[in-house]
Amino acid sequence: MLESKELVENAYGLQISNIKSCRAGYILDTDSGRKYLRPCQCSESRILYVHEAKQYLYSHGFTNIDTYCLTTEGRPYSVLEGQLYILTPFPEGHECEFGDDNDAVLAATALALLHRSGRGFRYSGAYEYSPNDAGRILESLTRRYDEMLRMKRKAERERGAFDYVYLSCVDKFTALAEESLELIKGPEYRRLVEKAASEGVICHRDYSYQNIIINGTMVTVTGFESCGQEILIYDLVNLLRRKMRKCDWDIKKAAMLLEAYTKIEPLSSDEIVVMKALLLFPQKFWRVANRYYNSRRSWAQRNFSGMLEEVIAEYDFHVRFMKQYDTLF
């Protein structure tokens, strides 16, 4: 990209004084401040949707986000050497440390503010693209449960080191999945999906540490490329999971995050039920096994067996947490 400095300057009407690599992109020092330029694998229509969602959040008070810089032609993306690029302000600060209580509380507060500001969002439809994932969670979790059962049959045939570990615990994890699915099949989930559709919402859908940048008490949320219409507790559950894995599923830490979130965005009785269902599902167990059985590389046995052992070590803490869940409300 160094050889394309002039292309970037021309595309955005900037003067660039310095460029350095950063992850999958570049940090640019410009006459308009520090920027982050990166290639984007999204389609143009997807970028336009995300741009409109970000503009909606910004105009409704949630301003600490990585809004897209516009090109001289007014587009939220550029095409440089045949590749789509997006340019955003570069947020100063550190990535969220979920093991740090202060960081986690700031992240929970920022998420609630994001959700509040996103209510009422309706994509203009001018670009004939409006991602809607609401209602697909049951389908997704059912598919993952079925995959756990298929992987059990595969493990029984192959009997390698990982297979033995998997077979030693799969039944108790599938029991959690079954309990989760029974809850999510109830009327509460359907009502939440209908509510999200009728109200209009913005769900981040990738609320992970690298997309939460903290500078003192200020939180900047980035990485909106996966955002769309989805029940909002999808984000909250992901935040809780990330924190819980750092503290042996300590119920007091969950209460701390929920207090920060609900001060701004109270939870309905339907959300409490569906959140319980989502937290019950053994997501990490499924992910580790799925990655192993889809990789089948020679080094996978040792690496993935170790990861699976870590998941198994969490089981008792997870179950204890779920038994205490109702005391949170």
Backbone bond lengths (Angstrom), bond angles and torsions (degrees), N, CA, C in turn:
res aa  C-N    CA-C-N  psi(-1)  N-CA   C-N-CA  omega(-1)  CA-C   N-CA-C  phi
1 M - - - 1.461 - - 1.520 111.84 -
2 L 1.323 117.98 -21.01 1.462 119.73 179.14 1.516 111.32 -55.26
3 E 1.330 115.95 -38.99 1.459 118.76 -179.25 1.531 112.04 -73.07
4 S 1.332 117.28 -7.52 1.458 120.75 -179.25 1.534 111.66 -104.66
5 K 1.304 117.70 13.74 1.471 121.89 -179.59 1.524 111.18 -50.15
6 E 1.309 116.71 -46.57 1.463 120.37 -178.45 1.524 111.16 -65.39
7 L 1.332 116.87 -35.47 1.465 120.20 177.87 1.526 110.68 -62.66
8 V 1.331 116.14 -42.69 1.460 120.82 179.61 1.529 109.97 -65.27
9 E 1.310 116.17 -45.72 1.470 119.91 179.43 1.523 111.40 -58.87
10 N 1.304 115.84 -43.73 1.464 120.10 -179.46 1.524 111.80 -67.98
11 A 1.337 115.61 -38.13 1.464 119.74 -177.67 1.528 112.03 -66.57
12 Y 1.341 115.82 -38.03 1.461 119.56 -173.62 1.529 114.19 -110.72
13 G 1.324 117.37 -2.56 1.459 119.57 -179.14 1.505 113.02 66.89
14 L 1.338 116.12 38.16 1.460 122.35 -177.76 1.524 110.89 -113.62
15 Q 1.331 114.89 162.42 1.458 121.70 167.91 1.525 107.04 -112.80
16 I 1.318 117.04 121.34 1.467 121.65 -176.02 1.520 109.28 -103.99
17 S 1.340 116.07 126.19 1.462 120.51 179.96 1.525 112.49 -100.11
18 N 1.330 116.57 -21.49 1.466 118.81 -178.62 1.522 109.94 -158.43
19 I 1.332 115.87 144.93 1.469 122.42 177.00 1.523 108.64 -131.87
20 K 1.325 117.01 132.97 1.469 119.32 172.48 1.520 109.56 -140.72
21 S 1.323 115.00 147.92 1.466 120.29 -178.50 1.521 110.31 -69.33
22 C 1.331 115.48 145.98 1.462 121.28 176.87 1.520 108.26 -151.71
23 R 1.330 117.00 109.42 1.459 122.06 -176.61 1.519 109.79 52.85
24 A 1.310 116.08 -121.16 1.467 118.94 -176.49 1.518 111.89 -95.34
25 G 1.335 116.63 13.73 1.452 119.22 -177.13 1.512 112.37 -143.80
26 Y 1.346 115.25 -152.35 1.456 121.35 -174.82 1.519 110.30 -140.64
27 I 1.318 115.75 138.78 1.456 121.73 171.87 1.524 107.30 -93.10
28 L 1.319 115.21 126.95 1.452 120.55 -178.56 1.529 109.67 -114.65
29 D 1.322 116.66 128.72 1.461 120.81 169.40 1.519 106.84 -90.93
30 T 1.321 116.61 118.45 1.460 120.86 -174.60 1.531 110.71 -128.20
31 D 1.316 114.69 172.27 1.458 119.89 176.64 1.517 112.02 -72.56
32 S 1.346 117.32 -5.36 1.470 121.89 175.68 1.525 111.42 -113.17
33 G 1.326 116.16 21.55 1.453 120.14 179.89 1.515 112.56 100.49
34 R 1.317 115.66 178.33 1.470 120.80 -178.49 1.527 109.74 -78.57
35 K 1.323 116.23 134.06 1.454 122.44 -177.69 1.526 110.23 -125.91
36 Y 1.324 113.83 161.52 1.463 120.25 176.50 1.522 108.08 -122.36
37 L 1.312 116.45 118.16 1.461 123.11 -179.56 1.518 108.62 -109.18
38 R 1.323 115.81 130.10 1.467 117.53 178.68 1.520 110.63 -149.29
39 P 1.331 115.63 148.96 1.463 119.13 174.90 1.518 109.11 -68.02
40 C 1.306 116.61 148.43 1.460 121.00 -177.83 1.519 109.26 -124.51
41 Q 1.329 115.47 129.39 1.461 120.63 -179.87 1.529 111.84 -85.67
42 C 1.328 116.32 -5.38 1.462 119.69 178.45 1.524 111.10 -70.55
43 S 1.307 115.77 160.52 1.458 120.83 172.96 1.522 109.49 -77.80
44 E 1.315 115.83 165.08 1.464 120.16 176.77 1.531 110.22 -59.61
45 S 1.327 117.36 -41.33 1.464 120.41 -178.69 1.521 111.17 -64.43
46 R 1.327 116.15 -36.60 1.465 119.56 178.10 1.532 110.52 -66.08
47 I 1.313 116.79 -44.18 1.471 120.46 179.07 1.523 110.37 -60.61
48 L 1.317 116.96 -40.69 1.458 120.55 -179.73 1.530 111.05 -64.86
49 Y 1.333 116.54 -38.04 1.468 119.85 176.01 1.532 110.29 -63.20
50 V 1.333 116.77 -49.35 1.463 121.01 -178.52 1.526 110.26 -61.41
51 H 1.317 116.95 -40.14 1.461 121.18 178.57 1.522 110.73 -59.14
52 E 1.315 116.72 -44.95 1.464 119.60 -179.50 1.525 110.99 -66.76
53 A 1.336 117.17 -38.35 1.468 120.50 177.66 1.529 110.54 -63.58
54 K 1.316 116.72 -42.91 1.468 120.32 178.77 1.526 111.17 -64.36
55 Q 1.312 116.10 -41.65 1.463 119.69 179.54 1.528 109.98 -63.09
56 Y 1.322 116.78 -36.57 1.465 120.76 178.62 1.534 109.76 -65.06
57 L 1.325 116.57 -47.36 1.464 120.07 178.52 1.518 110.79 -58.61
58 Y 1.319 116.24 -45.50 1.460 121.31 -177.53 1.523 110.68 -61.92
59 S 1.315 116.11 -44.62 1.467 120.07 -177.65 1.524 112.52 -71.75
60 H 1.344 116.98 -15.48 1.459 121.14 178.15 1.530 112.05 -106.33
61 G 1.327 116.00 22.08 1.457 120.42 168.97 1.510 117.44 101.55
62 F 1.335 117.86 -9.85 1.468 119.09 179.18 1.528 107.78 -95.96
63 T 1.318 115.41 87.60 1.465 121.18 -169.09 1.519 114.96 -96.33
64 N 1.330 117.57 -14.31 1.467 119.91 -178.27 1.535 110.58 -86.37
65 I 1.324 115.11 68.53 1.451 122.25 179.71 1.527 109.28 -136.26
66 D 1.307 115.22 163.42 1.472 120.11 -178.02 1.534 109.87 -88.66
67 T 1.326 115.83 70.64 1.463 120.16 178.60 1.523 110.04 -58.52
68 Y 1.322 116.56 144.75 1.454 120.87 179.50 1.528 110.83 -72.21
69 C 1.314 116.38 134.51 1.457 121.25 171.74 1.531 108.07 -76.67
70 L 1.312 115.97 139.02 1.459 120.20 -178.28 1.524 110.91 -89.45
71 T 1.312 115.57 147.14 1.460 120.75 175.05 1.530 108.76 -75.50
72 T 1.298 116.06 174.06 1.475 120.55 177.40 1.527 111.13 -63.22
73 E 1.331 116.32 -18.16 1.466 120.81 177.63 1.530 112.40 -94.30
74 G 1.358 115.96 3.18 1.458 120.03 176.66 1.510 115.33 84.24
75 R 1.334 118.05 15.98 1.468 120.88 179.81 1.531 110.45 -97.65
76 P 1.340 117.69 148.19 1.465 120.69 178.28 1.533 113.02 -84.05
77 Y 1.302 117.76 15.46 1.458 122.94 177.18 1.526 108.19 -152.13
78 S 1.320 114.29 161.98 1.466 119.61 175.84 1.520 108.17 -127.56
79 V 1.286 116.07 159.96 1.465 121.80 175.39 1.530 106.38 -116.34
80 L 1.330 115.05 109.45 1.458 121.06 -177.24 1.515 108.62 -119.33
81 E 1.304 115.82 120.57 1.469 121.69 -179.56 1.529 111.22 52.38
82 G 1.336 115.79 40.72 1.455 121.21 175.77 1.514 115.94 80.80
83 Q 1.350 117.77 4.26 1.464 122.28 -177.14 1.527 109.39 -118.92
84 L 1.337 116.59 138.97 1.460 120.93 175.34 1.524 109.76 -74.12
85 Y 1.334 116.02 133.89 1.463 121.84 175.96 1.515 109.23 -128.03
86 I 1.342 114.80 150.11 1.456 120.58 171.26 1.522 108.13 -122.73
87 L 1.325 115.07 146.56 1.459 122.48 -179.39 1.519 108.11 -123.38
88 T 1.330 116.54 129.55 1.458 121.79 -179.70 1.522 109.33 -134.83
89 P 1.334 118.19 159.96 1.462 119.23 170.50 1.524 109.13 -60.03
90 F 1.316 117.37 145.37 1.457 120.75 178.85 1.523 109.06 -89.81
91 P 1.328 118.49 115.77 1.469 120.09 -177.90 1.522 112.11 -77.71
92 E 1.302 116.65 127.88 1.459 121.18 177.19 1.525 108.94 -83.80
93 G 1.326 116.86 139.55 1.450 121.29 178.03 1.520 111.08 141.29
94 H 1.320 115.81 -168.83 1.462 120.32 -179.76 1.523 110.33 -114.39
95 E 1.316 115.58 152.88 1.464 120.24 176.54 1.527 109.82 -67.67
96 C 1.308 115.61 145.44 1.464 121.10 -176.23 1.529 111.68 -57.50
97 E 1.316 115.45 131.18 1.473 121.84 174.24 1.521 106.77 -102.45
98 F 1.322 116.88 103.25 1.450 119.30 -176.31 1.524 112.60 -66.10
99 G 1.316 117.18 -21.07 1.451 119.71 175.49 1.512 113.02 -71.74
100 D 1.317 117.80 -16.11 1.465 123.27 179.27 1.531 108.73 -92.61
101 D 1.311 117.08 121.30 1.458 120.88 -176.07 1.525 112.15 -60.27
102 N 1.322 117.14 -41.41 1.460 120.02 -178.83 1.523 111.18 -62.66
103 D 1.341 116.33 -45.77 1.464 120.24 177.12 1.522 111.22 -59.14
104 A 1.326 115.83 -44.28 1.470 120.10 -176.75 1.530 111.22 -64.66
105 V 1.334 117.19 -40.31 1.472 120.87 178.43 1.527 110.36 -66.16
106 L 1.328 117.06 -41.90 1.465 120.23 177.31 1.529 110.52 -61.59
107 A 1.332 116.21 -39.51 1.467 120.48 178.59 1.526 111.16 -65.10
108 A 1.339 117.15 -39.97 1.465 121.16 179.20 1.525 110.80 -66.18
109 T 1.319 116.57 -40.89 1.464 120.73 178.69 1.524 110.61 -64.54
110 A 1.329 115.92 -45.60 1.470 119.97 179.27 1.524 111.28 -61.43
111 L 1.330 116.90 -38.52 1.466 120.16 179.87 1.529 110.80 -64.02
112 A 1.320 116.16 -42.43 1.462 119.36 178.77 1.527 111.00 -62.91
113 L 1.321 116.79 -41.26 1.465 120.65 178.08 1.529 111.20 -64.05
114 L 1.327 116.02 -39.94 1.467 121.05 177.30 1.536 110.08 -60.74
115 H 1.321 115.79 -48.49 1.457 120.09 -178.45 1.529 111.59 -63.05
116 R 1.338 115.95 -41.17 1.465 119.17 179.52 1.528 111.06 -63.63
117 S 1.328 116.25 -43.57 1.466 120.03 -177.91 1.522 112.51 -69.74
118 G 1.342 116.37 -25.06 1.465 119.68 -177.38 1.511 115.03 -84.16
119 R 1.341 117.07 -7.47 1.465 119.21 -177.95 1.526 110.22 -65.58
120 G 1.306 115.11 137.44 1.454 120.85 178.89 1.516 113.82 91.80
121 F 1.329 117.12 1.38 1.469 119.05 -177.86 1.521 111.36 -69.66
122 R 1.311 115.48 128.07 1.455 122.64 174.70 1.517 107.45 -129.05
123 Y 1.286 115.79 117.64 1.460 118.87 179.11 1.524 109.25 -64.10
124 S 1.306 115.93 138.07 1.462 120.38 -175.08 1.526 112.50 -63.42
125 G 1.320 116.54 -27.35 1.450 120.08 179.22 1.511 113.69 79.12
126 A 1.324 116.49 2.97 1.467 119.73 -178.40 1.516 111.63 -60.90
127 Y 1.346 115.76 -26.26 1.463 119.70 -176.81 1.526 111.64 -106.23
128 E 1.344 115.38 10.72 1.472 121.30 174.89 1.531 111.99 53.67
129 Y 1.342 114.07 43.33 1.462 117.77 178.31 1.517 108.66 -148.30
130 S 1.303 117.13 115.90 1.457 120.74 179.89 1.522 109.24 -142.66
131 P 1.328 118.11 94.47 1.469 120.92 -177.23 1.518 112.15 -65.11
132 N 1.303 116.97 131.97 1.453 122.15 -178.43 1.523 108.43 -138.97
133 D 1.347 115.17 106.76 1.462 119.88 179.36 1.517 111.93 -102.43
134 A 1.319 117.27 -1.26 1.460 120.34 -178.94 1.523 110.04 -60.25
135 G 1.316 115.53 132.54 1.452 121.05 178.60 1.513 114.71 96.36
136 R 1.324 117.28 -5.14 1.466 120.07 -176.09 1.525 113.97 -97.67
137 I 1.315 116.88 -3.70 1.465 118.98 -177.60 1.520 111.25 -63.67
138 L 1.319 117.70 -44.21 1.470 120.20 179.63 1.521 110.30 -59.38
139 E 1.309 116.55 -44.94 1.466 120.76 178.67 1.531 111.00 -61.01
140 S 1.319 115.96 -43.57 1.470 120.71 -178.48 1.526 111.41 -65.10
141 L 1.338 117.04 -47.06 1.461 120.02 -178.67 1.526 111.51 -67.88
142 T 1.319 117.40 -35.82 1.469 120.49 176.94 1.516 110.14 -62.97
143 R 1.326 116.39 -42.54 1.463 120.36 178.12 1.532 110.99 -62.89
144 R 1.312 117.28 -40.57 1.471 120.18 179.71 1.525 111.62 -68.32
145 Y 1.324 116.75 -37.08 1.458 120.16 175.22 1.531 110.25 -62.01
146 D 1.321 117.07 -45.56 1.468 120.98 177.77 1.530 110.72 -61.13
147 E 1.325 116.40 -37.57 1.467 119.75 178.59 1.524 111.23 -65.57
148 M 1.323 118.08 -36.72 1.460 120.61 177.22 1.525 110.88 -61.62
149 L 1.325 115.79 -39.16 1.468 119.61 178.64 1.530 111.05 -69.39
150 R 1.332 116.83 -39.87 1.472 119.74 177.40 1.524 110.83 -64.41
151 M 1.325 116.04 -39.84 1.463 119.52 179.00 1.533 111.09 -66.54
152 K 1.326 116.55 -30.68 1.467 119.71 175.69 1.522 109.95 -63.61
153 R 1.316 116.69 -44.56 1.466 119.76 178.85 1.526 111.13 -63.97
154 K 1.313 115.89 -37.36 1.460 120.11 178.37 1.520 110.64 -66.44
155 A 1.318 117.01 -41.79 1.463 121.36 179.26 1.527 110.95 -63.15
156 E 1.324 116.84 -37.85 1.464 120.68 178.90 1.519 111.18 -64.36
157 R 1.325 117.55 -29.23 1.464 120.75 178.64 1.529 111.93 -80.59
158 E 1.321 116.44 -39.69 1.470 119.16 -169.51 1.519 113.78 -88.39
159 R 1.329 117.78 -41.62 1.470 122.01 173.80 1.526 113.79 57.83
160 G 1.314 117.71 44.27 1.460 121.47 171.35 1.517 110.26 -89.66
161 A 1.331 116.69 -175.09 1.463 121.01 -177.33 1.530 111.16 -60.25
162 F 1.315 116.31 -47.31 1.462 119.66 179.56 1.526 110.19 -64.92
163 D 1.322 116.66 -39.98 1.463 120.72 -178.06 1.522 111.89 -59.05
164 Y 1.339 116.11 -40.96 1.459 119.40 179.88 1.529 111.29 -64.77
165 V 1.332 116.19 -41.34 1.467 119.39 177.70 1.523 109.79 -63.40
166 Y 1.317 116.25 -44.33 1.465 121.73 -178.73 1.529 110.15 -61.19
167 L 1.331 116.39 -46.72 1.459 120.03 -178.24 1.527 112.56 -65.32
168 S 1.326 116.65 -26.45 1.463 120.01 -178.18 1.530 112.87 -70.65
169 C 1.347 116.44 -17.16 1.464 117.94 -173.43 1.528 114.63 -134.22
170 V 1.321 117.99 -7.17 1.462 119.66 -171.35 1.525 112.74 -60.20
171 D 1.313 118.40 -34.37 1.458 119.79 -175.95 1.526 111.96 -64.57
172 K 1.322 116.87 -40.49 1.466 117.78 -178.34 1.534 111.32 -73.25
173 F 1.330 117.13 -27.96 1.459 118.95 176.87 1.536 111.10 -76.80
174 T 1.317 116.79 -37.07 1.472 118.06 176.79 1.531 110.82 -68.01
175 A 1.328 116.80 -28.24 1.469 119.53 175.81 1.536 110.20 -64.52
176 L 1.326 116.80 -39.66 1.470 120.42 175.17 1.530 110.48 -62.10
177 A 1.332 115.32 -43.32 1.465 119.72 179.90 1.527 111.11 -61.65
178 E 1.321 116.68 -40.42 1.465 120.68 179.72 1.528 111.09 -64.18
179 E 1.333 115.83 -40.77 1.466 119.98 177.92 1.525 110.34 -64.47
180 S 1.328 116.21 -40.97 1.461 122.00 178.08 1.525 110.65 -60.73
181 L 1.326 116.80 -47.16 1.465 120.94 -177.30 1.525 111.84 -65.82
182 E 1.326 117.25 -36.32 1.461 119.32 178.10 1.526 111.05 -61.70
183 L 1.333 115.72 -40.76 1.459 119.65 179.57 1.527 111.86 -67.00
184 I 1.325 115.65 -43.89 1.462 119.29 -174.27 1.531 112.07 -74.64
185 K 1.307 116.66 -15.93 1.465 120.05 175.19 1.527 112.12 -78.22
186 G 1.327 116.47 -6.93 1.460 120.34 -179.38 1.522 112.10 -73.85
187 P 1.323 116.86 175.68 1.472 121.33 -175.94 1.531 113.62 -68.98
188 E 1.326 116.82 -21.38 1.470 119.84 -176.35 1.522 111.88 -60.69
189 Y 1.325 116.74 -43.86 1.467 120.07 -178.74 1.528 110.76 -64.41
190 R 1.317 117.04 -43.99 1.469 120.04 179.78 1.527 111.12 -60.85
191 R 1.333 115.28 -40.09 1.470 118.49 179.29 1.526 111.57 -65.11
192 L 1.321 117.04 -38.63 1.471 119.95 179.17 1.523 111.20 -65.81
193 V 1.324 116.34 -40.30 1.467 120.49 178.79 1.529 109.95 -62.27
194 E 1.321 115.86 -44.47 1.470 120.23 179.45 1.523 110.97 -64.58
195 K 1.317 116.67 -38.14 1.462 120.77 180.00 1.525 110.98 -66.37
196 A 1.335 116.51 -43.64 1.472 120.07 178.60 1.522 110.61 -60.59
197 A 1.319 116.20 -40.03 1.470 120.39 -179.71 1.520 111.59 -68.00
198 S 1.319 116.51 -39.92 1.469 119.39 -176.45 1.522 112.22 -76.65
199 E 1.334 117.34 -34.31 1.460 120.91 -177.53 1.527 112.71 -82.26
200 G 1.326 115.78 -37.02 1.460 119.51 -170.09 1.516 109.23 83.93
201 V 1.323 118.01 121.80 1.465 122.08 -176.55 1.529 109.57 -142.86
202 I 1.333 114.94 165.25 1.465 121.18 170.54 1.520 107.50 -124.73
203 C 1.309 115.94 113.51 1.467 122.65 176.25 1.530 107.40 -103.84
204 H 1.318 117.18 129.71 1.471 120.79 -175.98 1.522 111.47 -65.97
205 R 1.327 117.03 -48.35 1.464 125.29 175.73 1.534 114.94 72.30
206 D 1.324 118.01 4.68 1.472 120.88 173.00 1.524 108.54 -150.98
207 Y 1.341 115.41 50.48 1.459 120.45 -174.16 1.529 109.23 -82.64
208 S 1.313 115.27 73.62 1.458 122.94 -176.24 1.522 110.61 -113.12
209 Y 1.325 116.26 169.83 1.464 121.31 -170.30 1.522 113.30 -55.87
210 Q 1.337 118.02 -38.65 1.462 119.91 -175.76 1.517 112.67 -73.64
211 N 1.327 116.48 -12.87 1.461 120.89 178.87 1.524 112.93 -102.54
212 I 1.326 116.68 8.42 1.467 122.48 178.41 1.528 106.74 -124.30
213 I 1.319 117.02 103.11 1.458 122.27 -175.39 1.522 108.94 -105.42
214 I 1.332 115.86 124.22 1.463 121.78 -173.16 1.523 110.19 -114.09
215 N 1.327 114.92 130.06 1.466 121.88 177.78 1.521 107.33 -134.32
216 G 1.333 116.43 97.26 1.462 120.04 -172.56 1.512 109.27 69.30
217 T 1.326 116.06 -118.73 1.468 119.97 177.35 1.526 111.66 -102.46
218 M 1.325 116.66 1.30 1.464 120.08 -178.60 1.525 110.20 -91.49
219 V 1.312 116.10 133.48 1.463 122.31 178.96 1.523 108.73 -116.93
220 T 1.324 115.71 126.43 1.459 120.97 174.28 1.523 108.31 -109.67
221 V 1.312 116.66 127.65 1.465 121.21 -179.50 1.527 108.61 -101.29
222 T 1.315 116.01 129.79 1.462 122.46 -178.04 1.531 109.51 -124.22
223 G 1.334 116.18 -174.44 1.465 121.11 171.88 1.510 115.08 65.17
224 F 1.321 117.45 49.83 1.462 121.63 -177.37 1.526 113.50 -85.60
225 E 1.311 118.26 7.30 1.467 119.83 -171.98 1.535 113.70 -62.97
226 S 1.333 117.66 -17.34 1.471 120.05 177.87 1.523 112.66 -99.94
227 C 1.317 118.24 2.61 1.466 120.00 -172.58 1.534 111.26 -65.92
228 G 1.325 114.84 159.25 1.450 119.46 -179.83 1.508 110.67 175.92
229 Q 1.316 117.21 -170.43 1.460 121.83 178.28 1.524 109.00 -84.23
230 E 1.325 115.12 120.68 1.457 122.34 -179.31 1.524 106.62 -160.56
231 I 1.317 117.83 156.12 1.464 118.91 175.90 1.530 108.16 -59.32
232 L 1.329 116.65 137.44 1.463 120.45 -169.02 1.524 113.27 -69.36
233 I 1.323 117.67 -25.33 1.464 117.14 -179.62 1.526 112.03 -70.72
234 Y 1.322 117.36 -8.22 1.470 119.60 171.13 1.526 109.29 -55.03
235 D 1.337 117.40 -46.59 1.469 121.43 178.64 1.516 111.50 -66.68
236 L 1.330 116.54 -43.64 1.464 120.37 -176.42 1.523 111.10 -64.65
237 V 1.322 116.98 -40.39 1.465 120.42 177.80 1.530 110.69 -62.54
238 N 1.322 116.88 -42.34 1.465 119.29 178.70 1.520 111.31 -63.02
239 L 1.328 116.97 -39.13 1.463 120.16 177.05 1.528 110.75 -64.26
240 L 1.319 116.70 -45.85 1.472 120.01 179.61 1.523 111.52 -61.30
241 R 1.313 117.39 -43.60 1.467 120.40 179.33 1.531 110.93 -58.01
242 R 1.313 115.70 -46.01 1.468 119.41 -177.46 1.532 111.13 -62.75
243 K 1.312 116.33 -39.27 1.460 119.67 177.49 1.520 111.15 -70.93
244 M 1.325 118.03 -43.66 1.460 121.52 -175.59 1.527 111.76 -61.46
245 R 1.317 116.56 -34.75 1.462 119.22 -179.37 1.520 112.19 -71.35
246 K 1.313 116.07 -13.59 1.467 120.48 177.88 1.528 112.28 -92.94
247 C 1.342 116.94 -7.07 1.467 118.84 -173.62 1.523 112.47 -138.63
248 D 1.339 117.28 27.55 1.468 121.44 179.82 1.530 111.97 54.57
249 W 1.324 116.48 39.54 1.457 122.71 176.69 1.530 111.56 53.70
250 D 1.311 115.32 49.25 1.463 122.38 -179.87 1.534 109.18 -74.06
251 I 1.315 117.61 118.07 1.466 122.33 -176.56 1.526 111.68 -61.31
252 K 1.333 117.19 -30.73 1.465 120.34 -179.71 1.529 111.20 -67.30
253 K 1.327 116.27 -34.82 1.464 119.95 178.17 1.527 110.79 -69.81
254 A 1.316 116.18 -36.15 1.473 119.72 176.14 1.523 109.91 -64.64
255 A 1.336 116.64 -42.45 1.466 120.70 179.10 1.525 110.50 -60.73
256 M 1.311 115.88 -38.05 1.467 121.38 179.39 1.529 110.99 -62.14
257 L 1.325 117.22 -45.52 1.462 120.44 -179.88 1.517 111.29 -69.48
258 L 1.321 116.37 -41.40 1.462 119.56 -179.31 1.525 111.39 -65.85
259 E 1.314 117.24 -35.01 1.469 120.30 176.86 1.534 110.00 -62.61
260 A 1.341 116.09 -44.01 1.466 120.11 179.67 1.527 110.98 -63.42
261 Y 1.325 116.65 -41.90 1.466 120.86 -178.22 1.530 111.56 -70.29
262 T 1.323 116.63 -47.31 1.469 120.19 -172.23 1.527 113.88 -75.40
263 K 1.327 117.59 -13.71 1.465 119.31 171.91 1.523 110.25 -60.98
264 I 1.329 115.37 -28.41 1.466 121.37 -177.38 1.521 111.73 -106.06
265 E 1.326 116.38 -42.70 1.464 122.47 -178.43 1.538 109.23 -125.95
266 P 1.316 117.97 92.23 1.473 119.45 178.27 1.523 111.42 -60.69
267 L 1.317 115.81 150.39 1.461 121.56 179.28 1.518 110.37 -97.63
268 S 1.313 116.66 137.44 1.458 121.49 176.18 1.525 109.64 -82.13
269 S 1.328 116.07 167.18 1.467 120.09 177.78 1.521 110.44 -63.29
270 D 1.325 118.07 -34.87 1.466 121.02 177.00 1.523 110.76 -64.43
271 E 1.326 116.71 -42.54 1.463 120.01 179.80 1.517 111.61 -64.58
272 I 1.319 117.24 -36.77 1.468 120.93 179.23 1.530 110.82 -63.25
273 V 1.334 116.77 -41.63 1.463 121.04 179.53 1.525 111.15 -67.08
274 V 1.329 116.57 -47.15 1.466 120.02 -176.62 1.534 110.59 -69.77
275 M 1.310 116.76 -33.96 1.461 119.53 176.45 1.529 110.33 -63.31
276 K 1.312 116.50 -38.58 1.468 120.17 176.22 1.524 110.77 -61.37
277 A 1.328 116.14 -43.06 1.465 120.23 179.07 1.520 111.33 -60.90
278 L 1.315 116.53 -43.99 1.469 120.24 -177.66 1.523 111.51 -69.52
279 L 1.320 116.89 -37.75 1.470 119.90 179.09 1.531 111.26 -69.97
280 L 1.330 116.69 -28.68 1.468 119.85 178.34 1.524 112.17 -67.22
281 F 1.321 117.33 -35.17 1.460 119.81 -172.45 1.540 110.48 -63.11
282 P 1.347 118.09 131.10 1.477 122.14 -177.51 1.533 111.55 -78.17
283 Q 1.316 115.08 69.25 1.452 121.91 -173.31 1.522 112.94 -59.82
284 K 1.327 116.10 -45.57 1.466 119.13 -176.50 1.525 111.09 -69.25
285 F 1.320 116.59 -36.44 1.463 120.34 177.06 1.521 110.16 -60.06
286 W 1.331 115.58 -47.83 1.467 119.03 177.97 1.524 111.38 -60.69
287 R 1.340 117.05 -43.76 1.463 120.25 -174.61 1.531 111.41 -64.06
288 V 1.327 117.24 -45.52 1.462 120.23 -178.64 1.524 110.38 -62.63
289 A 1.319 117.00 -46.95 1.467 120.52 -179.49 1.523 111.28 -64.71
290 N 1.315 115.96 -42.39 1.461 120.06 -179.10 1.530 110.83 -62.62
291 R 1.323 116.61 -42.06 1.469 120.10 178.78 1.524 110.71 -65.34
292 Y 1.330 116.06 -39.20 1.466 118.55 179.79 1.533 111.11 -64.83
293 Y 1.304 117.06 -50.76 1.457 119.62 -175.04 1.523 112.85 -71.58
294 N 1.320 116.53 -14.21 1.465 119.70 175.39 1.521 113.37 -99.69
295 S 1.336 117.33 -4.18 1.475 119.62 179.43 1.531 110.44 -99.22
296 R 1.330 116.08 -54.53 1.467 122.84 176.78 1.530 112.84 53.43
297 R 1.321 115.49 33.09 1.467 118.60 175.73 1.526 109.35 -86.71
298 S 1.299 116.58 160.27 1.462 120.16 -175.50 1.529 112.50 -63.24
299 W 1.359 116.23 -31.22 1.459 118.59 -178.43 1.530 112.26 -83.98
300 A 1.316 117.08 -4.98 1.457 120.03 -171.26 1.520 113.09 -69.27
301 Q 1.335 118.16 -32.59 1.458 120.77 -175.38 1.524 111.49 -53.09
302 R 1.326 116.69 -55.65 1.470 120.46 -175.48 1.524 111.21 -68.39
303 N 1.332 116.85 -47.94 1.467 120.23 -176.52 1.520 111.95 -60.89
304 F 1.326 116.30 -49.52 1.455 119.44 -175.61 1.524 112.42 -76.24
305 S 1.306 117.27 -28.35 1.470 118.78 174.80 1.528 109.70 -63.01
306 G 1.336 116.08 -40.39 1.465 120.43 178.04 1.523 111.41 -63.81
307 M 1.329 116.33 -42.27 1.462 119.94 179.01 1.520 111.14 -65.11
308 L 1.335 116.30 -38.50 1.462 119.63 179.69 1.527 110.85 -67.60
309 E 1.324 116.91 -37.94 1.465 120.50 176.79 1.526 110.48 -60.66
310 E 1.336 117.42 -37.23 1.465 121.06 177.72 1.526 110.48 -63.77
311 V 1.329 116.31 -41.31 1.467 120.32 178.85 1.529 110.19 -64.21
312 I 1.308 116.11 -42.62 1.469 120.54 179.90 1.528 110.43 -61.96
313 A 1.338 115.63 -38.42 1.469 120.10 179.66 1.531 111.92 -64.25
314 E 1.332 117.23 -24.07 1.466 121.53 178.80 1.519 112.67 -81.51
315 Y 1.322 117.32 -16.96 1.463 121.05 -168.40 1.529 112.90 -54.97
316 D 1.319 117.69 -51.61 1.465 120.39 -176.76 1.527 111.26 -62.09
317 F 1.339 117.23 -39.29 1.458 120.74 178.40 1.535 110.09 -64.93
318 H 1.331 115.39 -41.15 1.466 120.74 179.90 1.529 110.16 -62.70
319 V 1.310 116.47 -47.29 1.466 120.61 -178.60 1.527 110.74 -63.99
320 R 1.330 116.75 -42.10 1.469 120.19 177.52 1.535 110.22 -59.07
321 F 1.321 115.33 -43.49 1.470 120.40 179.52 1.527 110.82 -60.38
322 M 1.323 116.73 -46.07 1.457 120.03 -177.37 1.532 111.44 -65.30
323 K 1.322 117.48 -32.23 1.465 120.20 176.77 1.529 111.29 -67.93
324 Q 1.340 115.73 -27.33 1.469 120.74 -179.67 1.533 112.21 -93.92
325 Y 1.288 117.21 -4.85 1.469 122.17 -170.45 1.535 112.82 -51.82
326 D 1.319 116.94 -46.28 1.476 120.40 -174.57 1.525 112.31 -63.37
327 T 1.329 117.89 -20.30 1.474 120.22 179.73 1.522 111.18 -74.02
328 L 1.316 118.46 -10.26 1.459 121.95 -179.62 1.522 111.88 -73.05
329 F 1.361 117.31 -17.09 1.465 120.29 -171.20 1.530 111.91 -127.37
